Amino acid sequence: MGDPRERLAALSRPASPGWDPQDAAEITRLRARELELAQAIVTHAYWSEFAPADVLAARDALKRHHEQQIADASS
C-alpha cells in the first residue's frame, strides 16, 4: 500500500461492517468521543490513590466488577 491513492482509498472504507462511507462523519464523532472518555478515565484523580505499580490491577478489577457481581448473585 505504498501508493498514496491506495492509502486514501483505505481511509475512505467503512471502519466496521454495516457502516457506509457516508457515515464517516458519525464514525469520526464517535471515535473522538471515545478518545475523550478514555482520557477522562485514565487521568481521573481516583487513580492517584493507588501506587503506580497497583494502578493496572485496580483498573482491571474495576473493569471486571460487574462480571463478579453477576457471578456472586448466581452462586
Secondary structure as UniProt FT lines:
FT   HELIX           4..12
FT   TURN            17..18
FT   HELIX           21..23
FT   HELIX           24..42
FT   HELIX           45..49
FT   HELIX           52..54
FT   HELIX           55..63
FT   HELIX           65..74
//
